[in-house]
Amino acid sequence: MPYLLQVDFKFEGPFGDKMTNTFTDIANSINKEEGFIWKIWTENKETKEAGGIYLFETKEDAEKYLDMHTKRLKGFGITGIKGKIFEANEQLTTLNRGPLRKQ
């Protein structure tokens, strides 16, 4: 059963295209994480927040990534990091066309 990881934090920017240019290397490195399936990057310029929704193959993979990512964010001086892990309900997610596998 796949697991969702939700991470959000206060973020001063950059946003939009500048965010893409700044974090492309990190995005590529995420693809190599153990058990990683996909990520949706989130950003809200008005509330100065950013983060992501990730899907991992196991809870252990999500926990390991959250620990590493939290340390990395703190290394960038980011505080107030919130991370939550959820089990995905496969039947309902499939009914609503949610992708739960690598494509």
Contacts in CASP RR format, 6 or more apart in sequence:
PFRMAT RR
TARGET T0000
AUTHOR 0000-0000-0000
METHOD contacts of the structure
MODEL  1
MPYLLQVDFKFEGPFGDKMTNTFTDIANSINKEEGFIWKIWTENKETKEA
GGIYLFETKEDAEKYLDMHTKRLKGFGITGIKGKIFEANEQLTTLNRGPL
RKQ
1 87 0 8 1.000
1 88 0 8 1.000
1 90 0 8 1.000
2 37 0 8 1.000
2 55 0 8 1.000
2 56 0 8 1.000
2 57 0 8 1.000
2 88 0 8 1.000
2 90 0 8 1.000
2 100 0 8 1.000
2 101 0 8 1.000
3 55 0 8 1.000
3 56 0 8 1.000
3 57 0 8 1.000
3 58 0 8 1.000
3 59 0 8 1.000
3 61 0 8 1.000
3 62 0 8 1.000
3 85 0 8 1.000
3 86 0 8 1.000
3 87 0 8 1.000
3 88 0 8 1.000
4 53 0 8 1.000
4 54 0 8 1.000
4 55 0 8 1.000
4 56 0 8 1.000
4 62 0 8 1.000
4 85 0 8 1.000
4 86 0 8 1.000
4 87 0 8 1.000
4 88 0 8 1.000
5 53 0 8 1.000
5 54 0 8 1.000
5 55 0 8 1.000
5 56 0 8 1.000
5 62 0 8 1.000
5 65 0 8 1.000
5 66 0 8 1.000
5 83 0 8 1.000
5 84 0 8 1.000
5 85 0 8 1.000
5 86 0 8 1.000
6 52 0 8 1.000
6 53 0 8 1.000
6 54 0 8 1.000
6 82 0 8 1.000
6 83 0 8 1.000
6 84 0 8 1.000
6 85 0 8 1.000
6 86 0 8 1.000
7 51 0 8 1.000
7 52 0 8 1.000
7 54 0 8 1.000
7 66 0 8 1.000
7 69 0 8 1.000
7 81 0 8 1.000
7 82 0 8 1.000
7 83 0 8 1.000
8 42 0 8 1.000
8 49 0 8 1.000
8 50 0 8 1.000
8 51 0 8 1.000
8 52 0 8 1.000
8 81 0 8 1.000
8 82 0 8 1.000
8 83 0 8 1.000
9 49 0 8 1.000
9 50 0 8 1.000
9 51 0 8 1.000
9 73 0 8 1.000
9 78 0 8 1.000
9 79 0 8 1.000
9 80 0 8 1.000
9 81 0 8 1.000
9 82 0 8 1.000
10 48 0 8 1.000
10 49 0 8 1.000
10 78 0 8 1.000
10 79 0 8 1.000
10 80 0 8 1.000
11 43 0 8 1.000
11 48 0 8 1.000
11 49 0 8 1.000
11 50 0 8 1.000
11 51 0 8 1.000
11 78 0 8 1.000
12 48 0 8 1.000
13 19 0 8 1.000
13 45 0 8 1.000
13 48 0 8 1.000
13 50 0 8 1.000
14 21 0 8 1.000
14 22 0 8 1.000
15 43 0 8 1.000
15 45 0 8 1.000
15 50 0 8 1.000
16 43 0 8 1.000
16 45 0 8 1.000
19 41 0 8 1.000
19 43 0 8 1.000
19 50 0 8 1.000
23 41 0 8 1.000
27 39 0 8 1.000
27 41 0 8 1.000
30 36 0 8 1.000
30 39 0 8 1.000
30 54 0 8 1.000
33 61 0 8 1.000
33 65 0 8 1.000
34 61 0 8 1.000
34 64 0 8 1.000
34 65 0 8 1.000
35 56 0 8 1.000
35 57 0 8 1.000
35 58 0 8 1.000
35 61 0 8 1.000
36 54 0 8 1.000
36 55 0 8 1.000
36 56 0 8 1.000
36 57 0 8 1.000
36 61 0 8 1.000
36 65 0 8 1.000
37 54 0 8 1.000
37 55 0 8 1.000
37 56 0 8 1.000
37 57 0 8 1.000
37 100 0 8 1.000
37 101 0 8 1.000
37 102 0 8 1.000
38 54 0 8 1.000
38 55 0 8 1.000
38 99 0 8 1.000
38 102 0 8 1.000
39 52 0 8 1.000
39 53 0 8 1.000
39 54 0 8 1.000
39 55 0 8 1.000
40 52 0 8 1.000
40 53 0 8 1.000
40 54 0 8 1.000
41 50 0 8 1.000
41 51 0 8 1.000
41 52 0 8 1.000
42 49 0 8 1.000
42 50 0 8 1.000
42 51 0 8 1.000
42 52 0 8 1.000
42 53 0 8 1.000
43 49 0 8 1.000
43 50 0 8 1.000
43 51 0 8 1.000
44 50 0 8 1.000
54 62 0 8 1.000
54 65 0 8 1.000
55 88 0 8 1.000
55 99 0 8 1.000
55 100 0 8 1.000
56 62 0 8 1.000
56 65 0 8 1.000
59 85 0 8 1.000
59 87 0 8 1.000
62 85 0 8 1.000
63 85 0 8 1.000
66 83 0 8 1.000
66 85 0 8 1.000
70 81 0 8 1.000
70 83 0 8 1.000
73 81 0 8 1.000
74 81 0 8 1.000
88 100 0 8 1.000
90 100 0 8 1.000
93 100 0 8 1.000
94 100 0 8 1.000
END
